[in-house]
Each structure stands twice: as structure tokens, then as C-alpha cells.
Amino acid sequence: MNIQLTKEDLRKNKPTRDDYLTKEKIPLIVVLDKVTNSYNIGAFIRLADAFAIEKVIVCGALTISDKKMKKASRNEAKWVCVEYSDSTTTSLQTLLADGYTLYSVELCHESVDYSNVAYPPKSVLVLGNERKGVSEEALKLSHQHIHIPMFGMGNSLNVSTAGAIVLAECANQIRKSLPS
């Protein structure tokens, strides 16, 4: 007997493709502040689909490989709202004006453990460049800086790994707070 689920088993509880496209998404947005690695961007698209969040905004002058991004996202970009912006600051200011609460995932002097935050609907997670992190401009616009506690010898995680950890917590909290 095979313990693993088949593709048919997995599809039983999934919406149809047409239903998914019109389904209301969780009011959560991921903003990628000058993330440059196509695989990382693709991973965020895949995460956005997995948690059915509102959208991913990819910011900065980009030279991404569509082939690599599609490979990492497993072609799930067709199910996710992905926007491209030249300016993280402009995108964040627009989101602030629309009533979103901004959380930058960055270890800072006053950052708090991501798991100790109560995320409201209309939240934004800002994740930064693979080497430089979240930009100073984005940090200044954020309501709160959050971090993932590190208990080993390393000081950081890959941006898509960190994003997956924080996104899961944030999306699950918001999902539970919404009316059924």
C-alpha cells in the first residue's frame, strides 16, 4: 500500500483553476526589495501560491532569468499576482496609503522575534537583497522590524528560506482572523 498521496488525491480538496483565479486571496503582500536571484523570486511566487496571498511585488532594476524563475516557481506565476516596480519606496508608500501595515524582515537594533507579532489583515512583508538586506529607505517606512532568532553559528538565512518561515506564520495568523 502506498502511503504517499497521488496527484488525484491532492487535487480532491483543491479549487478548480477557474475558481482559484477568482478566489479572494489573503490580504497579505510580499515586497521583494532588490532581491536579484531568479530562484529566490521564483520561490516567493511558489510560496504566494501555496498560501494564496494577495500578491508579490518585485522591486528594483532587475535582470532576472525568466527560465530560472519559472523553474523555481514551478510555473505557478500564472496563479499569482506578480507586480514589478522600479522603486521599493514608491511601492511601500502606495501600500501605506492603502492602509497596509509594513513589516521588514531584518535583524536590527529594535527588531522583534517574528513569532511574537500579531499580524493584522492587510500586512506587508518586506524582504531584502541577498547580500545587503532590506534597504534603509524601506526600513524607515516600516511599522516594525522583525527577525528570526538564530541559535546556531550562522547569522542569517537565505532570503527565500527566511521568507517561507515568516510568511507561514503571518499568513496563518491572518487566515485565522478572517471571517469564515
Summary of the structure (lengths in Angstrom):
residues: 180
radius of gyration: 16.5
end to end distance: 36.2
largest distance: 55.7
contacts: 542
relative contact order: 0.18
helix: 42%
strand: 21%
